[in-house]
């Protein structure tokens, strides 16, 4: 785990949990200006860590979003750019994904590696986690890759297959 336990909790637990508990309602807090919601989340989680002071300002966070279409369905992806990652596992961006037709949600992170590159991870509603490997370098390519991963995991019971493989391995 990273040296900043609050940042790790925000990026890997709190935002993911907000997506899966609130669903599309979380969009309103993060679209256009995610700074106030992010600072509030850091302050809330920081209260549980004695002596923690949030090192970020609202301006450290920004977002963009795009809709991807496939067949009759569309996928809204909201990307929140995080402060510059300084430690392994810090995220440069997190992704909230919402399928219009199926109602499926997906949370993805773009995380700093020890080699100072990034990898993409995905998270299921039951905290199932998978590392998808190296992330594209360009932001627009990364968002497109997240959309491709969403469509892949949404088909053919991907998470169920993954869970069965993981549970059969012990």
MODELLER restraints for C-alpha pairs under 7 A, 6 or more apart:
rsr = mdl.restraints
at = mdl.atoms
rsr.add(forms.Gaussian(group=physical.xy_distance, feature=features.Distance(at['CA:2:A'], at['CA:8:A']), mean=6.43, stdev=0.5))
rsr.add(forms.Gaussian(group=physical.xy_distance, feature=features.Distance(at['CA:2:A'], at['CA:87:A']), mean=6.31, stdev=0.5))
rsr.add(forms.Gaussian(group=physical.xy_distance, feature=features.Distance(at['CA:2:A'], at['CA:88:A']), mean=6.37, stdev=0.5))
rsr.add(forms.Gaussian(group=physical.xy_distance, feature=features.Distance(at['CA:2:A'], at['CA:89:A']), mean=6.38, stdev=0.5))
rsr.add(forms.Gaussian(group=physical.xy_distance, feature=features.Distance(at['CA:6:A'], at['CA:42:A']), mean=6.83, stdev=0.5))
rsr.add(forms.Gaussian(group=physical.xy_distance, feature=features.Distance(at['CA:6:A'], at['CA:45:A']), mean=6.30, stdev=0.5))
rsr.add(forms.Gaussian(group=physical.xy_distance, feature=features.Distance(at['CA:6:A'], at['CA:46:A']), mean=6.12, stdev=0.5))
rsr.add(forms.Gaussian(group=physical.xy_distance, feature=features.Distance(at['CA:8:A'], at['CA:90:A']), mean=6.81, stdev=0.5))
rsr.add(forms.Gaussian(group=physical.xy_distance, feature=features.Distance(at['CA:10:A'], at['CA:42:A']), mean=6.92, stdev=0.5))
rsr.add(forms.Gaussian(group=physical.xy_distance, feature=features.Distance(at['CA:11:A'], at['CA:91:A']), mean=6.86, stdev=0.5))
rsr.add(forms.Gaussian(group=physical.xy_distance, feature=features.Distance(at['CA:16:A'], at['CA:107:A']), mean=6.00, stdev=0.5))
rsr.add(forms.Gaussian(group=physical.xy_distance, feature=features.Distance(at['CA:18:A'], at['CA:26:A']), mean=6.80, stdev=0.5))
rsr.add(forms.Gaussian(group=physical.xy_distance, feature=features.Distance(at['CA:19:A'], at['CA:26:A']), mean=6.21, stdev=0.5))
rsr.add(forms.Gaussian(group=physical.xy_distance, feature=features.Distance(at['CA:20:A'], at['CA:105:A']), mean=6.97, stdev=0.5))
rsr.add(forms.Gaussian(group=physical.xy_distance, feature=features.Distance(at['CA:20:A'], at['CA:125:A']), mean=5.84, stdev=0.5))
rsr.add(forms.Gaussian(group=physical.xy_distance, feature=features.Distance(at['CA:24:A'], at['CA:98:A']), mean=6.79, stdev=0.5))
rsr.add(forms.Gaussian(group=physical.xy_distance, feature=features.Distance(at['CA:29:A'], at['CA:37:A']), mean=5.99, stdev=0.5))
rsr.add(forms.Gaussian(group=physical.xy_distance, feature=features.Distance(at['CA:30:A'], at['CA:37:A']), mean=6.86, stdev=0.5))
rsr.add(forms.Gaussian(group=physical.xy_distance, feature=features.Distance(at['CA:31:A'], at['CA:63:A']), mean=6.63, stdev=0.5))
rsr.add(forms.Gaussian(group=physical.xy_distance, feature=features.Distance(at['CA:32:A'], at['CA:63:A']), mean=6.23, stdev=0.5))
rsr.add(forms.Gaussian(group=physical.xy_distance, feature=features.Distance(at['CA:33:A'], at['CA:62:A']), mean=6.38, stdev=0.5))
rsr.add(forms.Gaussian(group=physical.xy_distance, feature=features.Distance(at['CA:33:A'], at['CA:63:A']), mean=6.94, stdev=0.5))
rsr.add(forms.Gaussian(group=physical.xy_distance, feature=features.Distance(at['CA:34:A'], at['CA:61:A']), mean=6.21, stdev=0.5))
rsr.add(forms.Gaussian(group=physical.xy_distance, feature=features.Distance(at['CA:34:A'], at['CA:62:A']), mean=6.06, stdev=0.5))
rsr.add(forms.Gaussian(group=physical.xy_distance, feature=features.Distance(at['CA:34:A'], at['CA:63:A']), mean=6.72, stdev=0.5))
rsr.add(forms.Gaussian(group=physical.xy_distance, feature=features.Distance(at['CA:35:A'], at['CA:58:A']), mean=3.92, stdev=0.5))
rsr.add(forms.Gaussian(group=physical.xy_distance, feature=features.Distance(at['CA:35:A'], at['CA:59:A']), mean=6.23, stdev=0.5))
rsr.add(forms.Gaussian(group=physical.xy_distance, feature=features.Distance(at['CA:35:A'], at['CA:61:A']), mean=5.20, stdev=0.5))
rsr.add(forms.Gaussian(group=physical.xy_distance, feature=features.Distance(at['CA:35:A'], at['CA:62:A']), mean=6.87, stdev=0.5))
rsr.add(forms.Gaussian(group=physical.xy_distance, feature=features.Distance(at['CA:36:A'], at['CA:58:A']), mean=5.78, stdev=0.5))
rsr.add(forms.Gaussian(group=physical.xy_distance, feature=features.Distance(at['CA:39:A'], at['CA:57:A']), mean=6.90, stdev=0.5))
rsr.add(forms.Gaussian(group=physical.xy_distance, feature=features.Distance(at['CA:39:A'], at['CA:58:A']), mean=6.29, stdev=0.5))
rsr.add(forms.Gaussian(group=physical.xy_distance, feature=features.Distance(at['CA:42:A'], at['CA:54:A']), mean=6.41, stdev=0.5))
rsr.add(forms.Gaussian(group=physical.xy_distance, feature=features.Distance(at['CA:43:A'], at['CA:54:A']), mean=6.65, stdev=0.5))
rsr.add(forms.Gaussian(group=physical.xy_distance, feature=features.Distance(at['CA:46:A'], at['CA:52:A']), mean=5.57, stdev=0.5))
rsr.add(forms.Gaussian(group=physical.xy_distance, feature=features.Distance(at['CA:46:A'], at['CA:53:A']), mean=6.92, stdev=0.5))
rsr.add(forms.Gaussian(group=physical.xy_distance, feature=features.Distance(at['CA:60:A'], at['CA:82:A']), mean=6.68, stdev=0.5))
rsr.add(forms.Gaussian(group=physical.xy_distance, feature=features.Distance(at['CA:60:A'], at['CA:83:A']), mean=5.19, stdev=0.5))
rsr.add(forms.Gaussian(group=physical.xy_distance, feature=features.Distance(at['CA:61:A'], at['CA:80:A']), mean=6.82, stdev=0.5))
rsr.add(forms.Gaussian(group=physical.xy_distance, feature=features.Distance(at['CA:61:A'], at['CA:81:A']), mean=5.57, stdev=0.5))
rsr.add(forms.Gaussian(group=physical.xy_distance, feature=features.Distance(at['CA:61:A'], at['CA:82:A']), mean=5.33, stdev=0.5))
rsr.add(forms.Gaussian(group=physical.xy_distance, feature=features.Distance(at['CA:61:A'], at['CA:83:A']), mean=6.31, stdev=0.5))
rsr.add(forms.Gaussian(group=physical.xy_distance, feature=features.Distance(at['CA:62:A'], at['CA:80:A']), mean=5.77, stdev=0.5))
rsr.add(forms.Gaussian(group=physical.xy_distance, feature=features.Distance(at['CA:62:A'], at['CA:81:A']), mean=5.21, stdev=0.5))
rsr.add(forms.Gaussian(group=physical.xy_distance, feature=features.Distance(at['CA:63:A'], at['CA:78:A']), mean=6.93, stdev=0.5))
rsr.add(forms.Gaussian(group=physical.xy_distance, feature=features.Distance(at['CA:63:A'], at['CA:79:A']), mean=5.41, stdev=0.5))
rsr.add(forms.Gaussian(group=physical.xy_distance, feature=features.Distance(at['CA:63:A'], at['CA:80:A']), mean=4.39, stdev=0.5))
rsr.add(forms.Gaussian(group=physical.xy_distance, feature=features.Distance(at['CA:63:A'], at['CA:81:A']), mean=5.73, stdev=0.5))
rsr.add(forms.Gaussian(group=physical.xy_distance, feature=features.Distance(at['CA:64:A'], at['CA:78:A']), mean=6.05, stdev=0.5))
rsr.add(forms.Gaussian(group=physical.xy_distance, feature=features.Distance(at['CA:64:A'], at['CA:79:A']), mean=5.46, stdev=0.5))
rsr.add(forms.Gaussian(group=physical.xy_distance, feature=features.Distance(at['CA:64:A'], at['CA:80:A']), mean=6.83, stdev=0.5))
rsr.add(forms.Gaussian(group=physical.xy_distance, feature=features.Distance(at['CA:65:A'], at['CA:77:A']), mean=5.47, stdev=0.5))
rsr.add(forms.Gaussian(group=physical.xy_distance, feature=features.Distance(at['CA:65:A'], at['CA:78:A']), mean=4.37, stdev=0.5))
rsr.add(forms.Gaussian(group=physical.xy_distance, feature=features.Distance(at['CA:65:A'], at['CA:79:A']), mean=5.89, stdev=0.5))
rsr.add(forms.Gaussian(group=physical.xy_distance, feature=features.Distance(at['CA:66:A'], at['CA:76:A']), mean=5.94, stdev=0.5))
rsr.add(forms.Gaussian(group=physical.xy_distance, feature=features.Distance(at['CA:66:A'], at['CA:77:A']), mean=5.55, stdev=0.5))
rsr.add(forms.Gaussian(group=physical.xy_distance, feature=features.Distance(at['CA:66:A'], at['CA:78:A']), mean=6.85, stdev=0.5))
rsr.add(forms.Gaussian(group=physical.xy_distance, feature=features.Distance(at['CA:67:A'], at['CA:74:A']), mean=6.54, stdev=0.5))
rsr.add(forms.Gaussian(group=physical.xy_distance, feature=features.Distance(at['CA:67:A'], at['CA:75:A']), mean=5.44, stdev=0.5))
rsr.add(forms.Gaussian(group=physical.xy_distance, feature=features.Distance(at['CA:67:A'], at['CA:76:A']), mean=4.51, stdev=0.5))
rsr.add(forms.Gaussian(group=physical.xy_distance, feature=features.Distance(at['CA:67:A'], at['CA:77:A']), mean=6.32, stdev=0.5))
rsr.add(forms.Gaussian(group=physical.xy_distance, feature=features.Distance(at['CA:68:A'], at['CA:74:A']), mean=5.57, stdev=0.5))
rsr.add(forms.Gaussian(group=physical.xy_distance, feature=features.Distance(at['CA:68:A'], at['CA:75:A']), mean=5.05, stdev=0.5))
rsr.add(forms.Gaussian(group=physical.xy_distance, feature=features.Distance(at['CA:68:A'], at['CA:76:A']), mean=6.52, stdev=0.5))
rsr.add(forms.Gaussian(group=physical.xy_distance, feature=features.Distance(at['CA:69:A'], at['CA:75:A']), mean=6.26, stdev=0.5))
rsr.add(forms.Gaussian(group=physical.xy_distance, feature=features.Distance(at['CA:73:A'], at['CA:99:A']), mean=6.95, stdev=0.5))
rsr.add(forms.Gaussian(group=physical.xy_distance, feature=features.Distance(at['CA:73:A'], at['CA:100:A']), mean=6.15, stdev=0.5))
rsr.add(forms.Gaussian(group=physical.xy_distance, feature=features.Distance(at['CA:73:A'], at['CA:101:A']), mean=5.20, stdev=0.5))
rsr.add(forms.Gaussian(group=physical.xy_distance, feature=features.Distance(at['CA:74:A'], at['CA:99:A']), mean=5.90, stdev=0.5))
rsr.add(forms.Gaussian(group=physical.xy_distance, feature=features.Distance(at['CA:74:A'], at['CA:100:A']), mean=5.53, stdev=0.5))
rsr.add(forms.Gaussian(group=physical.xy_distance, feature=features.Distance(at['CA:74:A'], at['CA:101:A']), mean=6.94, stdev=0.5))
rsr.add(forms.Gaussian(group=physical.xy_distance, feature=features.Distance(at['CA:75:A'], at['CA:97:A']), mean=6.69, stdev=0.5))
rsr.add(forms.Gaussian(group=physical.xy_distance, feature=features.Distance(at['CA:75:A'], at['CA:98:A']), mean=5.57, stdev=0.5))
rsr.add(forms.Gaussian(group=physical.xy_distance, feature=features.Distance(at['CA:75:A'], at['CA:99:A']), mean=4.53, stdev=0.5))
rsr.add(forms.Gaussian(group=physical.xy_distance, feature=features.Distance(at['CA:75:A'], at['CA:100:A']), mean=6.19, stdev=0.5))
rsr.add(forms.Gaussian(group=physical.xy_distance, feature=features.Distance(at['CA:76:A'], at['CA:97:A']), mean=5.73, stdev=0.5))
rsr.add(forms.Gaussian(group=physical.xy_distance, feature=features.Distance(at['CA:76:A'], at['CA:98:A']), mean=5.24, stdev=0.5))
rsr.add(forms.Gaussian(group=physical.xy_distance, feature=features.Distance(at['CA:76:A'], at['CA:99:A']), mean=6.52, stdev=0.5))
rsr.add(forms.Gaussian(group=physical.xy_distance, feature=features.Distance(at['CA:77:A'], at['CA:95:A']), mean=6.46, stdev=0.5))
rsr.add(forms.Gaussian(group=physical.xy_distance, feature=features.Distance(at['CA:77:A'], at['CA:96:A']), mean=5.62, stdev=0.5))
rsr.add(forms.Gaussian(group=physical.xy_distance, feature=features.Distance(at['CA:77:A'], at['CA:97:A']), mean=4.53, stdev=0.5))
rsr.add(forms.Gaussian(group=physical.xy_distance, feature=features.Distance(at['CA:77:A'], at['CA:98:A']), mean=6.56, stdev=0.5))
rsr.add(forms.Gaussian(group=physical.xy_distance, feature=features.Distance(at['CA:78:A'], at['CA:95:A']), mean=5.65, stdev=0.5))
rsr.add(forms.Gaussian(group=physical.xy_distance, feature=features.Distance(at['CA:78:A'], at['CA:96:A']), mean=5.13, stdev=0.5))
rsr.add(forms.Gaussian(group=physical.xy_distance, feature=features.Distance(at['CA:78:A'], at['CA:97:A']), mean=6.53, stdev=0.5))
rsr.add(forms.Gaussian(group=physical.xy_distance, feature=features.Distance(at['CA:79:A'], at['CA:93:A']), mean=6.39, stdev=0.5))
rsr.add(forms.Gaussian(group=physical.xy_distance, feature=features.Distance(at['CA:79:A'], at['CA:94:A']), mean=5.70, stdev=0.5))
rsr.add(forms.Gaussian(group=physical.xy_distance, feature=features.Distance(at['CA:79:A'], at['CA:95:A']), mean=4.55, stdev=0.5))
rsr.add(forms.Gaussian(group=physical.xy_distance, feature=features.Distance(at['CA:79:A'], at['CA:96:A']), mean=6.48, stdev=0.5))
rsr.add(forms.Gaussian(group=physical.xy_distance, feature=features.Distance(at['CA:80:A'], at['CA:93:A']), mean=5.44, stdev=0.5))
rsr.add(forms.Gaussian(group=physical.xy_distance, feature=features.Distance(at['CA:80:A'], at['CA:94:A']), mean=5.39, stdev=0.5))
rsr.add(forms.Gaussian(group=physical.xy_distance, feature=features.Distance(at['CA:80:A'], at['CA:95:A']), mean=6.46, stdev=0.5))
rsr.add(forms.Gaussian(group=physical.xy_distance, feature=features.Distance(at['CA:81:A'], at['CA:92:A']), mean=5.92, stdev=0.5))
rsr.add(forms.Gaussian(group=physical.xy_distance, feature=features.Distance(at['CA:81:A'], at['CA:93:A']), mean=4.33, stdev=0.5))
rsr.add(forms.Gaussian(group=physical.xy_distance, feature=features.Distance(at['CA:81:A'], at['CA:94:A']), mean=6.71, stdev=0.5))
rsr.add(forms.Gaussian(group=physical.xy_distance, feature=features.Distance(at['CA:82:A'], at['CA:91:A']), mean=6.47, stdev=0.5))
rsr.add(forms.Gaussian(group=physical.xy_distance, feature=features.Distance(at['CA:82:A'], at['CA:92:A']), mean=5.15, stdev=0.5))
rsr.add(forms.Gaussian(group=physical.xy_distance, feature=features.Distance(at['CA:82:A'], at['CA:93:A']), mean=5.26, stdev=0.5))
rsr.add(forms.Gaussian(group=physical.xy_distance, feature=features.Distance(at['CA:83:A'], at['CA:92:A']), mean=6.75, stdev=0.5))
rsr.add(forms.Gaussian(group=physical.xy_distance, feature=features.Distance(at['CA:84:A'], at['CA:92:A']), mean=6.23, stdev=0.5))
rsr.add(forms.Gaussian(group=physical.xy_distance, feature=features.Distance(at['CA:85:A'], at['CA:91:A']), mean=5.96, stdev=0.5))
rsr.add(forms.Gaussian(group=physical.xy_distance, feature=features.Distance(at['CA:85:A'], at['CA:92:A']), mean=5.77, stdev=0.5))
rsr.add(forms.Gaussian(group=physical.xy_distance, feature=features.Distance(at['CA:85:A'], at['CA:112:A']), mean=6.69, stdev=0.5))
rsr.add(forms.Gaussian(group=physical.xy_distance, feature=features.Distance(at['CA:87:A'], at['CA:112:A']), mean=6.95, stdev=0.5))
rsr.add(forms.Gaussian(group=physical.xy_distance, feature=features.Distance(at['CA:88:A'], at['CA:112:A']), mean=5.03, stdev=0.5))
rsr.add(forms.Gaussian(group=physical.xy_distance, feature=features.Distance(at['CA:88:A'], at['CA:113:A']), mean=5.17, stdev=0.5))
rsr.add(forms.Gaussian(group=physical.xy_distance, feature=features.Distance(at['CA:88:A'], at['CA:114:A']), mean=5.68, stdev=0.5))
rsr.add(forms.Gaussian(group=physical.xy_distance, feature=features.Distance(at['CA:89:A'], at['CA:111:A']), mean=4.97, stdev=0.5))
rsr.add(forms.Gaussian(group=physical.xy_distance, feature=features.Distance(at['CA:89:A'], at['CA:112:A']), mean=5.07, stdev=0.5))
rsr.add(forms.Gaussian(group=physical.xy_distance, feature=features.Distance(at['CA:89:A'], at['CA:113:A']), mean=6.39, stdev=0.5))
rsr.add(forms.Gaussian(group=physical.xy_distance, feature=features.Distance(at['CA:90:A'], at['CA:111:A']), mean=5.53, stdev=0.5))
rsr.add(forms.Gaussian(group=physical.xy_distance, feature=features.Distance(at['CA:90:A'], at['CA:112:A']), mean=5.63, stdev=0.5))
rsr.add(forms.Gaussian(group=physical.xy_distance, feature=features.Distance(at['CA:91:A'], at['CA:109:A']), mean=6.32, stdev=0.5))
rsr.add(forms.Gaussian(group=physical.xy_distance, feature=features.Distance(at['CA:91:A'], at['CA:110:A']), mean=5.28, stdev=0.5))
rsr.add(forms.Gaussian(group=physical.xy_distance, feature=features.Distance(at['CA:91:A'], at['CA:111:A']), mean=4.32, stdev=0.5))
rsr.add(forms.Gaussian(group=physical.xy_distance, feature=features.Distance(at['CA:91:A'], at['CA:112:A']), mean=6.14, stdev=0.5))
rsr.add(forms.Gaussian(group=physical.xy_distance, feature=features.Distance(at['CA:92:A'], at['CA:110:A']), mean=5.83, stdev=0.5))
rsr.add(forms.Gaussian(group=physical.xy_distance, feature=features.Distance(at['CA:92:A'], at['CA:111:A']), mean=6.35, stdev=0.5))
rsr.add(forms.Gaussian(group=physical.xy_distance, feature=features.Distance(at['CA:93:A'], at['CA:109:A']), mean=6.15, stdev=0.5))
rsr.add(forms.Gaussian(group=physical.xy_distance, feature=features.Distance(at['CA:93:A'], at['CA:110:A']), mean=5.48, stdev=0.5))
rsr.add(forms.Gaussian(group=physical.xy_distance, feature=features.Distance(at['CA:94:A'], at['CA:108:A']), mean=5.78, stdev=0.5))
rsr.add(forms.Gaussian(group=physical.xy_distance, feature=features.Distance(at['CA:94:A'], at['CA:109:A']), mean=4.52, stdev=0.5))
rsr.add(forms.Gaussian(group=physical.xy_distance, feature=features.Distance(at['CA:94:A'], at['CA:110:A']), mean=6.33, stdev=0.5))
rsr.add(forms.Gaussian(group=physical.xy_distance, feature=features.Distance(at['CA:95:A'], at['CA:107:A']), mean=5.61, stdev=0.5))
rsr.add(forms.Gaussian(group=physical.xy_distance, feature=features.Distance(at['CA:95:A'], at['CA:108:A']), mean=4.94, stdev=0.5))
rsr.add(forms.Gaussian(group=physical.xy_distance, feature=features.Distance(at['CA:95:A'], at['CA:109:A']), mean=6.21, stdev=0.5))
rsr.add(forms.Gaussian(group=physical.xy_distance, feature=features.Distance(at['CA:96:A'], at['CA:106:A']), mean=6.30, stdev=0.5))
rsr.add(forms.Gaussian(group=physical.xy_distance, feature=features.Distance(at['CA:96:A'], at['CA:107:A']), mean=5.13, stdev=0.5))
rsr.add(forms.Gaussian(group=physical.xy_distance, feature=features.Distance(at['CA:96:A'], at['CA:108:A']), mean=6.90, stdev=0.5))
rsr.add(forms.Gaussian(group=physical.xy_distance, feature=features.Distance(at['CA:97:A'], at['CA:105:A']), mean=5.46, stdev=0.5))
rsr.add(forms.Gaussian(group=physical.xy_distance, feature=features.Distance(at['CA:97:A'], at['CA:106:A']), mean=4.96, stdev=0.5))
rsr.add(forms.Gaussian(group=physical.xy_distance, feature=features.Distance(at['CA:97:A'], at['CA:107:A']), mean=6.19, stdev=0.5))
rsr.add(forms.Gaussian(group=physical.xy_distance, feature=features.Distance(at['CA:98:A'], at['CA:104:A']), mean=6.00, stdev=0.5))
rsr.add(forms.Gaussian(group=physical.xy_distance, feature=features.Distance(at['CA:98:A'], at['CA:105:A']), mean=4.78, stdev=0.5))
rsr.add(forms.Gaussian(group=physical.xy_distance, feature=features.Distance(at['CA:98:A'], at['CA:106:A']), mean=6.76, stdev=0.5))
rsr.add(forms.Gaussian(group=physical.xy_distance, feature=features.Distance(at['CA:99:A'], at['CA:105:A']), mean=6.44, stdev=0.5))
rsr.add(forms.Gaussian(group=physical.xy_distance, feature=features.Distance(at['CA:106:A'], at['CA:123:A']), mean=6.52, stdev=0.5))
rsr.add(forms.Gaussian(group=physical.xy_distance, feature=features.Distance(at['CA:106:A'], at['CA:124:A']), mean=6.35, stdev=0.5))
rsr.add(forms.Gaussian(group=physical.xy_distance, feature=features.Distance(at['CA:106:A'], at['CA:150:A']), mean=6.93, stdev=0.5))
rsr.add(forms.Gaussian(group=physical.xy_distance, feature=features.Distance(at['CA:107:A'], at['CA:122:A']), mean=5.83, stdev=0.5))
rsr.add(forms.Gaussian(group=physical.xy_distance, feature=features.Distance(at['CA:107:A'], at['CA:123:A']), mean=5.29, stdev=0.5))
rsr.add(forms.Gaussian(group=physical.xy_distance, feature=features.Distance(at['CA:108:A'], at['CA:120:A']), mean=6.86, stdev=0.5))
rsr.add(forms.Gaussian(group=physical.xy_distance, feature=features.Distance(at['CA:108:A'], at['CA:121:A']), mean=5.48, stdev=0.5))
rsr.add(forms.Gaussian(group=physical.xy_distance, feature=features.Distance(at['CA:108:A'], at['CA:122:A']), mean=4.36, stdev=0.5))
rsr.add(forms.Gaussian(group=physical.xy_distance, feature=features.Distance(at['CA:108:A'], at['CA:123:A']), mean=6.13, stdev=0.5))
rsr.add(forms.Gaussian(group=physical.xy_distance, feature=features.Distance(at['CA:109:A'], at['CA:120:A']), mean=5.68, stdev=0.5))
rsr.add(forms.Gaussian(group=physical.xy_distance, feature=features.Distance(at['CA:109:A'], at['CA:121:A']), mean=5.24, stdev=0.5))
rsr.add(forms.Gaussian(group=physical.xy_distance, feature=features.Distance(at['CA:109:A'], at['CA:122:A']), mean=6.53, stdev=0.5))
rsr.add(forms.Gaussian(group=physical.xy_distance, feature=features.Distance(at['CA:110:A'], at['CA:118:A']), mean=6.04, stdev=0.5))
rsr.add(forms.Gaussian(group=physical.xy_distance, feature=features.Distance(at['CA:110:A'], at['CA:119:A']), mean=5.61, stdev=0.5))
rsr.add(forms.Gaussian(group=physical.xy_distance, feature=features.Distance(at['CA:110:A'], at['CA:120:A']), mean=4.69, stdev=0.5))
rsr.add(forms.Gaussian(group=physical.xy_distance, feature=features.Distance(at['CA:110:A'], at['CA:121:A']), mean=6.57, stdev=0.5))
rsr.add(forms.Gaussian(group=physical.xy_distance, feature=features.Distance(at['CA:110:A'], at['CA:135:A']), mean=6.94, stdev=0.5))
rsr.add(forms.Gaussian(group=physical.xy_distance, feature=features.Distance(at['CA:111:A'], at['CA:118:A']), mean=5.18, stdev=0.5))
rsr.add(forms.Gaussian(group=physical.xy_distance, feature=features.Distance(at['CA:111:A'], at['CA:119:A']), mean=5.43, stdev=0.5))
rsr.add(forms.Gaussian(group=physical.xy_distance, feature=features.Distance(at['CA:111:A'], at['CA:120:A']), mean=6.43, stdev=0.5))
rsr.add(forms.Gaussian(group=physical.xy_distance, feature=features.Distance(at['CA:112:A'], at['CA:118:A']), mean=4.61, stdev=0.5))
rsr.add(forms.Gaussian(group=physical.xy_distance, feature=features.Distance(at['CA:112:A'], at['CA:119:A']), mean=6.80, stdev=0.5))
rsr.add(forms.Gaussian(group=physical.xy_distance, feature=features.Distance(at['CA:113:A'], at['CA:119:A']), mean=6.97, stdev=0.5))
rsr.add(forms.Gaussian(group=physical.xy_distance, feature=features.Distance(at['CA:118:A'], at['CA:134:A']), mean=5.96, stdev=0.5))
rsr.add(forms.Gaussian(group=physical.xy_distance, feature=features.Distance(at['CA:118:A'], at['CA:135:A']), mean=5.43, stdev=0.5))
rsr.add(forms.Gaussian(group=physical.xy_distance, feature=features.Distance(at['CA:119:A'], at['CA:132:A']), mean=6.97, stdev=0.5))
rsr.add(forms.Gaussian(group=physical.xy_distance, feature=features.Distance(at['CA:119:A'], at['CA:133:A']), mean=5.10, stdev=0.5))
rsr.add(forms.Gaussian(group=physical.xy_distance, feature=features.Distance(at['CA:119:A'], at['CA:134:A']), mean=4.18, stdev=0.5))
rsr.add(forms.Gaussian(group=physical.xy_distance, feature=features.Distance(at['CA:119:A'], at['CA:135:A']), mean=4.57, stdev=0.5))
rsr.add(forms.Gaussian(group=physical.xy_distance, feature=features.Distance(at['CA:120:A'], at['CA:131:A']), mean=6.10, stdev=0.5))
rsr.add(forms.Gaussian(group=physical.xy_distance, feature=features.Distance(at['CA:120:A'], at['CA:132:A']), mean=5.37, stdev=0.5))
rsr.add(forms.Gaussian(group=physical.xy_distance, feature=features.Distance(at['CA:120:A'], at['CA:133:A']), mean=5.86, stdev=0.5))
rsr.add(forms.Gaussian(group=physical.xy_distance, feature=features.Distance(at['CA:120:A'], at['CA:134:A']), mean=6.29, stdev=0.5))
rsr.add(forms.Gaussian(group=physical.xy_distance, feature=features.Distance(at['CA:120:A'], at['CA:135:A']), mean=5.32, stdev=0.5))
rsr.add(forms.Gaussian(group=physical.xy_distance, feature=features.Distance(at['CA:121:A'], at['CA:130:A']), mean=5.57, stdev=0.5))
rsr.add(forms.Gaussian(group=physical.xy_distance, feature=features.Distance(at['CA:121:A'], at['CA:131:A']), mean=4.37, stdev=0.5))
rsr.add(forms.Gaussian(group=physical.xy_distance, feature=features.Distance(at['CA:121:A'], at['CA:132:A']), mean=5.54, stdev=0.5))
rsr.add(forms.Gaussian(group=physical.xy_distance, feature=features.Distance(at['CA:122:A'], at['CA:129:A']), mean=5.78, stdev=0.5))
rsr.add(forms.Gaussian(group=physical.xy_distance, feature=features.Distance(at['CA:122:A'], at['CA:130:A']), mean=5.39, stdev=0.5))
rsr.add(forms.Gaussian(group=physical.xy_distance, feature=features.Distance(at['CA:122:A'], at['CA:131:A']), mean=6.58, stdev=0.5))
rsr.add(forms.Gaussian(group=physical.xy_distance, feature=features.Distance(at['CA:123:A'], at['CA:129:A']), mean=4.68, stdev=0.5))
rsr.add(forms.Gaussian(group=physical.xy_distance, feature=features.Distance(at['CA:123:A'], at['CA:130:A']), mean=6.68, stdev=0.5))
rsr.add(forms.Gaussian(group=physical.xy_distance, feature=features.Distance(at['CA:135:A'], at['CA:142:A']), mean=6.32, stdev=0.5))
rsr.add(forms.Gaussian(group=physical.xy_distance, feature=features.Distance(at['CA:136:A'], at['CA:142:A']), mean=5.08, stdev=0.5))
rsr.add(forms.Gaussian(group=physical.xy_distance, feature=features.Distance(at['CA:153:A'], at['CA:159:A']), mean=6.69, stdev=0.5))
